[in-house]
Amino acid sequence: MRESGILMHISSLPGPYGIGSMGKQAYAFVDFLEAAGQSYWQILPLTPTGYGDSPYQSFSACAGNHYLIDLDTLVEDGLLKAEEITAIRWNSTETRVDYGILYNNRSRVLKLAFDRFVPEAAYAAFVAENESWLADFSIFMALKAENGGKPWLQWPEALKLHDAAALAEKRAQLSEEVSFQYFLQYIFDRQWKALRSYANGKGIRIIGDVPIYVPLDSADVWAAPELFQLDESRRPEVVAGCPPDSFTADGQLWGNPIYDWQKMHDTDYLWWVKRLSAAAKLYDVIRIDHFRGFESYWAVPAGDDTAKNGCWVKGPGMDFIGAIQKALPELDFIAEDLGYVTQEVRQLQLSSGYPGMKVIEFAFDSREESDYLPHLYPVDSVCYTGTHDNVTLKQWFDEAIPEDIAYAKAYLGLNEEEGYIRGMIRGGMGSVSRLFVAQMQDYLELGKEARMNFPGTLSTANWTWRAEQGFDSPELAKDIYRITKLYDRVKK
């Protein structure tokens, strides 16, 4: 079956309260996807944003991002009053998320809802079902607040070491804040389940991202340091990154601690099983970010300023994949196999049975051969116009060298009447890949200003793009439906 979808994170939806949410606009976008003949809505991680406001640097691998909770729904639930929301200035511009304003105001408003909340049977069931990660996450966030937001490595020694007696005492002292964190996760879960159920009822499946790594300053590393390559003081011995290439002379230094894969193996990868089980409650399909890291990973000595001195270290490979498939046989995955792909990485992707990714804007490098040309795609793959880390198609045409643009024009038969961007989308739609996914920005023909992330940079441009009101017009839905049907990607 040939299908297609659109990539757009919830935070990018328009709305009055500073960031896209799981409210009316999200439901309207599901209706738009249905009208456009789409089968998938791809989003970024739903976990709380952390360092650099990135959803890939989260304080928890399992928690939900409370910024995405819809405030109007809480008014309908009787937990907030409309004037409590409208009294706050939520943004400086409607087309950008201002995370500073959210940080200062979102929790303050949500605490008003918490004060009115009366726990119910569904709340007790949620807590019981998620206690394995919820308990550590909630006290972690309470302690972080008490310690002025400092990383856990800078907390008092007993708390840094996750001492049971010290934590029990703090749970009692900080019970109000801990309960507030439980409340936030319950409300997030309730709203997300309702939205996902609505999407599924319309025939739309959700594709969600699971980053391969978690940040050092996370409840995950704090609560289970033995599963990571840390020294006696619980600081990383090596950190994750990517080697130098033609784009980055110093490589990419991500800084995440690296797993102790032997310890993971000795526990039958239970930590990963729990993590992916939690993700399965959020998504219908899981895209595993940086899949090549399971074959071998770039390990950089901790403390280095660049990634140049790293080296490749063998990863868990099919031992890990096999354990996950045995424990969670019903899960569907996409392998993000971009970057430095060796024959060993390709073999792991093939052995896993997970479809890999093809990015059409990578195809037209006039200086060297490319395996991203659509006629080379395997059927069992996912074709993208670009990902959240890439330029938009308009930016590609604005910035690519003339030879690359000429190559794309010749290969795809691009012409001004159709439009170059629409022609590039046609190239992906017409590929043999079972699934084609375009960024919403590409259908809107937006440029650099709408790029979601510039990897390796800290910028207010990252993770902040929001669509304008009316972006999801009936006319655009009809246009997308037409090309989707033309290439036999509308569900029968």
N, C-alpha and C positions, 0 to 999 in steps of 0.2 A: 504494500500500500504506500502510495506517495502522499506526503503530507507537508504542511508548512506552518510556520509560527512567527511570532514577533517577539523581539527582545526589548523589554522596557521594565526597569525596576519600579517598584511601587513608589519610591521616593520621588520619582520623576513625574508622577501624575499631578495635574493642577489641583488647586483647592485653597481654601482661605486661611489655613493655619500653619503655613510655613514649610510644609513638606507633604508629599503625597501620602495618603493613608488608605486603610482598608474600609473606606466608606463609599459613598454614592458614586464617586468618580471611578473607583476601582470596579464596581459593578457595571457602570456604563462602559468601561473599557472591555470588559468581558463581552458585553452585547456587541461592541464594535468588532471584536475578534470574530464573533459568530457571523455577523453580517459580512465580514471580509473573507469568509470561507476558511478561517484559520483553525488549526487543531491544537496549537500549543501557545502558551504564554510563558516565555522564559524570563526569569527574574534573577537578581543577584542574591547573595546570602541574606536571609531574614534575621540574622543574629545582630546583636547590638553593635553599633559602630564604635571603633576604638581609635587608636593612634592615626592621626591624619584624617579622621572622620571616615575611615575605610571600613566597609562591611567585611573585608578580608582580614582585618586586624581586630577581632572581637574579644570581649572579656569572657565569652563563653561559646563553646562549640554547639550548644544545645538551646540556649535561651533565645527568646524573641526580642526584637527591637521595639522598645516602648514608644519610640518616636512615631512608629507607624500605626499606633492605636488611633482609631477614629474618634474624635471628640464629640461630634454630633450624635454618634450612636450612644455615647455615654449620657448625653442629654436625653435622648429617647428612653434610655434605661432608668432615668430618674437619678443618676449619680452625679450629674453636673447641671448647672443652670446656664442658659445661653449667654447671659451677661457676664458670667465668669470667664468665658472664652473670648468674647468679642472685645472685652476691655483691654486685651493685650495686643501689642503690635508684634505680629509673628514673623515678619520678614521686611527686608528693605527693598526687595524686588520680587515680583511673583514668579520670575523665571529662574531663580536661584534659591537653593536651600541655605539658610544662615544657621549653621550649627551652633554658633555662639548663643543666639537668641533661644534656640531650642533647649540648649543645656541649662540656661538660666530660668526658663519659664515652664518647660513641659512637665517636669516632675512636680513643680509647685501646683499646677492645675490638677494633675492626676492625683495628688494627695488629697485634694478636696473630694474627689470621687471615692478615694479609699476610705475617707472618714464616714461616708454615707453607706459604704458597702456592708451588707449583712451576708456572711458566708452561708452557702447553700450546699445541698447534697452534691451537686455537680462540681463545686469547688473542692470538696473533700475528696472526690474521686480523682480529680485532676492532680491534687497534691500526692495522693497515694501512687498514682501511675508514674509520676515524674520525680519522685523524691530522690532517686539515685543521683541526679545532677542538680536538682533544684535546691537541695539543702546547702551544698557547698557554694553554689552560685549566689544564693541570697545572703549568706553571711559574708561572702567575699565582697559583695557590693556594699553591704553595711559597713564593713571594716574599711573599705576604700574611702567611703564618705567620712568616717570618723577620723581617718588619717589624712584628710585634706587632698584626697585623690592620688596620693603617692603610690608607686608600684609596691607590690607585696614584699619585695626584697628589702624595702626600707621600713617595714613595720617592726614593732617590738619582736624580739627573738622568738618567744613562744608562739606568737601568732604567725610569724614568718614560717616557722617549722610545722605549722598545722597541728599544734599540740591539742589533744582532745580535751583536756581539762580547761585550758585557757579558752578554747572555743566555746565550751559549754557555758562558761562564765559570761562570755561576750554575747552569746545568744540570748541570755537572760537580760543583760544590760541593754542590748540593742533590739529587743523584741519587736518594737514598733517598726523600725526600719526593715527588719527581716520580713515581717508580715507584709509590709508595703511591697517588697520585691516579689513575694509570693503572689500578691494581688495583681501586680503588673503582668506577670507571666500568665496568670489565669485569664485575664481580660484579653491579652494578646492571642492566646490559644483559642478562646471562644470566638473572637472576631475573625481570625484566620480560617478556622474550620468552616465558619459560615460562608466566607468568600470562596474558599476552595470548593465547597459543596455546590455553590451556585455555578462556578465555572465548569465543574465536572458535569453538572446537569445540562449544561449547554454544549457538551461535547468538547470542552477545552481542558487539556491536561496541563499541569504546571511543571515546568523544568526549573529546578533550583540548583544553585552552586554549592558545593562543599569544598572549601579550600583544603589543600593537602596539609598545610601546617596551621598551628595555632600560635598566637603571640606569647612571649614569655610572661607578660603581665596579664594573665588570664586565670580564671578559676580552675581551668583544666590542668595547667602546669603546677599551680600552687597546691592543688589537692592530690596530684599523682606525680611528684617529681621523679620517682623511680623509673618512670616510663620514658624519660628524656635523658639526653646526654648532658648531664649537669655535673659540676664538681661538688666537693664537700660543702661548699658554701651555697650551693644551689644556683650557681651562675653557669651559663652555658659554656661547654668546652668548645663546641663548634656551632656555627649558625648557618642558616640556609641562604641560598642565593643562586645566581646564574653566572656562568663564566663570561669573560669578555667575548664580544663578537663584533661584527662590522658596524653595529649600531651603538654599542657602548664599550669603549676601550677599557674601562675598569670593571666591566661586568655589572651585575645587579646584586646589591647587598640587602637582602630582605631582613636579616637579623633574627628570624624565628628560631627557637631551639629545635634541634633535630631529634626525632624519636630514637630511643634505644630499641632497635628492631628485634634484637635477641630477646629482650624482656617482653616485647609485644608477642613474639612467637611463643614464648614459654607460657603465656596466659591465654593462648588460643585467640589472640587479637581481640580480647573481650572489650577493651576500651573502644576500639574501632567499631565493633559490632554494636555497642550501645550508641555510639555517635551516629552511625548510619541508620540505626533503628529510629532515633529521634528525627533524623532528616526525612525518613520515610513517612513520618506523621505530618510533614509539611509539604512534601513534593510528590508528584507522580513519577517523575524521572529525575535522577540525580546526575548532574555533570560534575565529575571529579576533576578539580583544578590541578594542573601540573602533574598529570598522570605519569609522565616520564620519571618522576621522582621515585616511583615504586620499583623501577628497574635499576636506576642508579641516581644518586643525588649529589649535588655540588655542595661540599662541606667546607666552610670558610673558618679559619681559626678565629675564635672569639676575640674581640678587641681590634681586629683589623679594620682599617678605614675603607677599604675597597674589597671587592670579591676576587681580585686577581690571584691571590695566593691560595685559593681553594683547590680542591681536587675531587675527582669523581670517586664515589664510594658505592659499592654494590648495595642495592636495596633488597627488599624481601621478595620481589617478583611474584611468581605464580603461587608461592607458598601463602602469601597474603591474599591474593585474589581468590584462590581456592577456598581458603577459610571463610571469606566473606560470602562467597557463593553457596557454601554449605550451610552457613548460619542464616543467611537471608536470601533464599533462592528466588523469591518473587520480585526482588528489586530490579528496576531497569536503570541502566547507567549509560552515560556518554563519557568517553575518555577524552579529556582535553590534552591532546598529544601534539601541541604546537611547540615551537622552539627547536632546540637542538635534538633532532630525532635520529637515532642510530638504528641500525638493523635490529639490535637487541630490543630497543624500545618498540619498534614496529612489530616484532615477533610477540612481545608481551601483549600488545594491544590485540593482535589477531588471536592469540591463545585465550585471552580473556573473553572474547566474543563480544566485547563492547564496541560500538561504532566509534570511529575516530572523527576528527574535525577537519574540514577543509575551508579555508578562508579565501574568497574569490579575489579580494584586493591584494592578496599576496602573489597572485598568478602572473602578473605582467611585468616582471623584472626583465628588461630587455638585455641585461648584461649577462644573464646566466639562465640555464634551464630550470624549470620549476615543475614540481609535481602537484601544484595547486591549480593547474589548468583544468577546466571542467571535464574535458574529454578523458582525463586520467583518473577521475574519481571512481572509487569502488561504490557499488550500489549501497552497501551497508556502511554509510557514512552520513555525517551531518554537514551540509554546506551552509556557511555563514557569509553575509556580505562583509561583516567585521564583528569583532567582539567589543566589550566595554573598554578594553585596553587599546583599541585600534582607532585610527582616524575614521571619521565618517566618510561616506563615499564622496560627498562634495569636497571635503577637505583633501581627499586623495587626488581628485581632479585638479584642485587648486594648487597642490604642492608637488605632484609627481613630475618627473622630468619629461620633456616632450617625447622622448623615445618610448617611454613606458606607456604614455597615453596613446601614442600612435599604434603600439602593439595591441592595446586593449581595443582600440577602434577597429583594427583589421580583424582581430580574432572574433569579436562579438558583433561586428557589423554595426557599430554605434553610429548614430546619426542625430542631427540636431532636431529633426521633426519629433522623434520619439523622446529625445533627451538622453544624455550620456548616463545619468544616474539610473533612470528607468531601464536603460539598456543593460547596465551592469546587473541590476536586479533580475532582469529577464535571463541573463546568463546563468545565474544561480538557480532560478526557478526551473530552467530547462535542463539542468544537470540530472544525472541518473541517481544522485543521492536520494535516499528514501525520505529524508527530512531536509527542508530548506528553512533557514531562520534569517530574517533581516532585522537590523536595528530599526526602531521606530524613527530615529533621526534620519535614516536613509529614505524611508517613505516620505518624510516631511521635507527632504532635500535640504537639510540644515548642515552648516559647516563646522569649523573649528570651535565656534562658540558653544556648540551642543555636544562636544565630545565628553564622554563620561569620566575618563581617567587618563592621565598622562603618567605612565609607569615610571617609578624612580624619582618622582617629584613630590614635594609638599606644596600644595597650592589650593587656594579657594575655588579654583576651577574644578578640582577633582570631586566627584560624587555629588555635585550640587545642581546639575542641569535639571530643569523642569520644563515640561511642555506648556504651551499657552492654552488658555481656555479655548475650546472649540477645535482642538487639534484632531480629534477623532470624529470628523464630519461624516455624514452619510455619503457624500460625494467621494471622499477618499476610500471609504469602505467598499463602495462599488468598483472603484478603480483597482483596488487590491484583489477583490473577488474575481474581476475579469481575468487578470493574469494568472491567478491561482487556478481558476477553472481551465484556462487555456492549456496549462501544463499538467492537468489531471491531478491537482493536489487538494481539491475540495473533497471532503469526505462523502462517500456515496451513501 
